[in-house]
């Protein structure tokens, strides 16, 4: 169990990136969903030992990771949002280099471990190919290979599917689901589909605060029967937005296909009931929670 208690991070300015985060994250896949700038990457860096929190507690199976961050390193796998590879190294040479940097040991030697990891992430066929020739999805799979080294208890992945095409994203989903069956995997993303596909439970974060802890099923059930969809001419869209709570709007055949939240059931002519999606629930939550909230005590001290 990974436990966070009243975690605060204040940058000079002062800017409060985290405003008292409380979470209990069990074994398996857990999502952290929020818009860009919500504090997700700051939280990931604190958990990975790259940043010190201003205040608060982080424990992993009884280990105090704030006071003794060195205790985490043998148990951590980390795939940051921007992962730097040497483009002219082969995939296997890049992975070997990363394993040595991490201080990983293996009874049968690092080359054997490297081959096993590449096979696990389905990159054996490209082991001798230069990393610069890898697709985005192949680079992410190579990143997961190094994160798996040492059989970590906790794996942190930060925005792992950004920039991947649909086919590569599906491959990566399957790999992450397999990895999470054996350990705690914390997935940070602003992509609702990532959470819907992978996470039995997730937290929504905005402006440095956790505003909900739920599951995809629970989030959709909470708005069941309240979503309607219809077409709106582009010329009427501005006025329509003022009168209704829109959760999604896409242009289709020159007209706006719009989904609205209407608990009363009073909807414009032509709008029909539709089942809710996790994206509907997420957008409603983002609209209902203020972007700004009172500063935590640590921020007042920092002034």
C-alpha positions in Angstrom: 0.0 0.0 0.0 1.3 3.4 -1.0 -0.1 6.1 1.4 0.0 9.9 1.0 -1.0 12.2 3.9 -1.5 15.9 3.5 1.2 16.2 0.8 2.0 19.9 0.0 4.5 21.3 -2.5 5.1 25.0 -2.7 7.5 26.4 -5.3 9.1 29.9 -5.0 6.8 32.7 -5.9 5.0 31.2 -3.9 3.1 28.8 -6.2 1.3 25.9 -4.5 1.5 22.9 -6.9 0.1 20.5 -4.3 -2.4 21.6 -1.6 -2.8 18.7 0.8 -3.1 15.5 -1.2 -4.4 12.4 0.7 -4.4 9.0 -1.1 -4.3 5.3 -0.3 -3.1 3.4 -3.4 -3.4 -0.4 -3.3 -1.7 -3.0 -5.4 -2.7 -3.0 -9.0 -3.3 -0.1 -11.4 -4.4 3.2 -10.0 -5.0 6.3 -12.1 -4.3 9.9 -11.4 -6.4 12.0 -13.8 -6.4 15.7 -14.3 -5.7 18.6 -16.7 -2.3 19.8 -17.6 -1.0 22.0 -14.7 -3.1 20.2 -12.1 0.0 19.0 -10.1 0.2 15.4 -11.4 3.9 15.6 -12.6 4.9 17.3 -9.3 3.3 14.5 -7.4 5.0 11.9 -9.6 8.4 13.5 -9.1 7.9 13.6 -5.3 7.0 9.9 -5.2 10.0 9.1 -7.4 12.3 10.9 -5.0 13.2 13.7 -7.5 11.6 16.4 -5.5 11.1 17.0 -1.7 7.7 17.9 -0.5 7.2 21.1 1.5 5.3 19.0 4.0 3.3 15.8 4.4 4.0 12.1 4.5 4.6 9.3 2.0 4.9 5.7 3.0 5.2 2.5 1.0 4.6 -0.7 3.0 5.7 1.0 6.1 8.8 2.8 4.6 8.9 6.6 5.3 9.8 7.9 1.8 10.0 11.5 2.9 12.6 11.0 5.7 14.4 8.1 4.0 13.9 8.4 0.2 16.9 6.1 -0.4 14.7 3.2 0.9 12.5 3.6 -2.2 15.2 3.3 -4.9 15.6 -0.5 -4.9 11.8 -0.8 -5.1 10.9 1.8 -7.8 10.4 1.7 -11.5 9.9 5.1 -13.1 8.8 6.1 -16.6 8.7 9.9 -16.8 6.8 12.0 -19.3 10.0 12.8 -21.1 12.5 9.9 -21.2 15.9 10.6 -22.7 17.4 7.9 -24.9 20.7 7.9 -26.8 19.4 7.7 -30.4 22.4 6.0 -31.9 22.5 3.1 -29.4 20.7 -0.1 -30.2 17.7 -0.9 -28.0 19.6 -3.7 -26.2 22.7 -1.4 -25.6 20.4 1.4 -24.3 18.7 -1.0 -21.9 22.0 -2.5 -20.7 23.3 1.0 -20.0 20.2 1.9 -18.0 20.3 -1.3 -16.0 23.9 -0.5 -15.1 23.0 3.1 -14.1 20.2 1.7 -11.9 22.6 -0.7 -10.2 20.5 -3.8 -11.1 22.1 -7.2 -10.7 21.1 -10.5 -12.1 22.2 -14.1 -11.2 22.7 -15.0 -14.9 24.2 -11.6 -15.9 22.8 -8.3 -17.2 22.8 -9.4 -20.9 20.5 -12.3 -20.1 18.2 -10.0 -18.0 18.2 -7.5 -20.8 17.1 -10.2 -23.3 14.3 -11.3 -20.9 13.1 -7.8 -20.5 13.0 -7.0 -24.2 11.1 -10.2 -24.8 8.6 -9.3 -22.1 7.8 -6.0 -23.8 7.9 -7.5 -27.3 11.0 -5.8 -28.5 13.3 -8.8 -29.2 12.8 -8.3 -32.9 14.2 -4.7 -32.6 16.9 -5.4 -30.0 19.8 -4.5 -32.4 17.9 -1.6 -34.1 19.0 1.9 -33.3 16.6 3.7 -30.9 16.3 6.6 -33.3 14.4 4.2 -35.6 11.9 3.2 -32.9 8.3 4.4 -33.1 6.9 6.3 -30.2 5.2 3.1 -28.8 8.5 1.1 -29.1 10.3 3.8 -27.1 7.6 3.6 -24.4 7.9 -0.2 -24.3 11.7 0.2 -23.9 11.0 2.7 -21.1 8.8 0.1 -19.3 11.5 -2.5 -19.8 13.9 -0.5 -17.7 11.2 0.3 -15.2 10.6 -3.4 -14.7 14.2 -4.1 -13.9 14.8 -5.2 -10.3 11.2 -6.4 -9.9 10.0 -3.1 -8.2 7.1 -2.9 -5.8 6.0 0.5 -7.3 6.0 1.6 -10.9 5.2 5.2 -11.8 4.3 6.1 -15.4 3.7 9.8 -16.2 1.6 10.6 -19.3 2.7 7.3 -21.0 0.4 7.3 -24.1 0.7 11.0 -25.1 1.6 11.1 -28.8 1.0 7.4 -29.5 -1.2 6.4 -32.4 -4.3 4.2 -31.6 -2.6 0.9 -32.4 0.5 1.6 -30.3 -1.8 2.9 -27.5 -3.7 -0.4 -27.4 -0.4 -2.4 -27.3 0.8 -0.2 -24.4 -2.5 -0.7 -22.5 -2.1 -4.5 -22.7 1.5 -4.2 -21.4 0.6 -1.9 -18.5 -2.3 -4.2 -17.5 0.0 -7.2 -17.4 2.6 -5.3 -15.4 0.0 -4.1 -12.8 -1.0 -7.7 -12.0 2.1 -8.1 -9.9 2.7 -4.7 -8.2 1.4 -1.2 -7.6 1.4 0.9 -10.8 0.5 4.6 -10.6 -0.6 6.0 -13.9 -0.7 9.8 -14.3 -2.6 11.1 -17.3 -4.8 13.8 -18.7 -6.3 11.3 -21.2 -9.7 10.0 -19.9 -9.5 6.9 -22.2 -6.3 5.8 -20.4 -8.2 5.6 -17.1 -11.3 4.0 -18.6 -9.2 1.2 -20.2 -6.8 0.5 -17.4 -7.8 1.7 -13.9 -10.2 -0.1 -11.5 -10.0 3.0 -9.4 -8.6 6.5 -9.9 -8.3 9.9 -8.3 -9.1 13.2 -10.0 -6.8 16.1 -9.3 -7.3 19.8 -10.0 -5.3 22.8 -8.8 -3.2 20.6 -6.6 -6.1 19.0 -4.7 -7.8 15.6 -5.0 -11.4 16.3 -5.8 -12.7 12.7 -6.3 -11.6 9.1 -5.7 -13.8 6.7 -7.7 -14.0 4.1 -10.4 -15.1 4.3 -14.0 -18.2 2.4 -13.2 -19.1 4.5 -10.2 -18.4 7.8 -12.0 -20.7 6.9 -14.9 -23.4 5.5 -12.6 -23.6 8.8 -10.7 -24.9 10.5 -13.8 -26.9 7.7 -15.3 -30.1 9.0 -16.9 -29.0 12.6 -17.1 -27.2 12.8 -20.4 -28.8 13.7 -23.7 -27.4 14.2 -27.2 -28.6 16.2 -30.2 -27.5 18.6 -33.0 -27.0 22.3 -32.7 -26.4 24.6 -35.7 -23.0 26.4 -35.5 -24.7 29.8 -35.4 -26.7 28.9 -32.3 -23.8 27.3 -30.4 -22.8 30.3 -28.4 -26.3 30.9 -27.0 -26.8 27.1 -26.5 -23.6 27.0 -24.3 -25.1 29.7 -22.1 -28.3 27.9 -21.6 -27.1 24.3 -21.1 -24.4 22.2 -19.3 -22.4 20.8 -22.2 -20.2 17.8 -21.5 -19.0 17.1 -25.1 -19.3 18.8 -28.5 -18.0 17.5 -31.8 -18.5 18.7 -35.4 -20.3 16.1 -37.5 -21.6 16.8 -41.1 -21.3 20.5 -40.5 -23.4 20.5 -37.3 -22.4 20.3 -33.7 -23.3 17.0 -32.1 -23.7 18.0 -28.5 -24.1 16.1 -25.2 -25.7 17.9 -22.3 -26.2 17.2 -18.7 -29.9 17.7 -17.8 -31.0 15.9 -14.5 -34.5 17.4 -14.8 -35.0 15.8 -18.2 -36.0 19.1 -19.7 -34.1 19.2 -23.0 -34.5 20.9 -26.4 -36.4 19.2 -29.2 -34.4 16.5 -31.0 -32.2 15.7 -28.0 -32.3 12.0 -27.0 -31.2 10.2 -23.9 -27.7 8.5 -24.2 -25.7 6.4 -21.8 -23.0 8.4 -19.9 -19.3 8.1 -20.6 -16.4 8.6 -18.3 -15.5 11.7 -20.3 -18.9 13.1 -19.5 -18.4 12.5 -15.8 -14.9 14.0 -15.9 -15.9 17.2 -17.6 -18.8 17.7 -15.2 -16.5 17.3 -12.3 -14.0 19.7 -13.7 -16.8 22.3 -14.2 -18.2 21.8 -10.7 -14.9 22.2 -8.8 -13.4 25.7 -8.6 -10.0 26.1 -10.3 -8.8 28.2 -7.4 -9.2 27.4 -3.7 -7.7 28.7 -0.5 -4.0 28.3 -0.1 -2.7 25.6 2.2 -1.0 26.5 5.5 2.4 25.8 4.0 1.8 28.5 1.4 1.0 31.1 4.0 4.2 30.2 5.8 6.1 30.5 2.6 4.9 34.1 2.2 
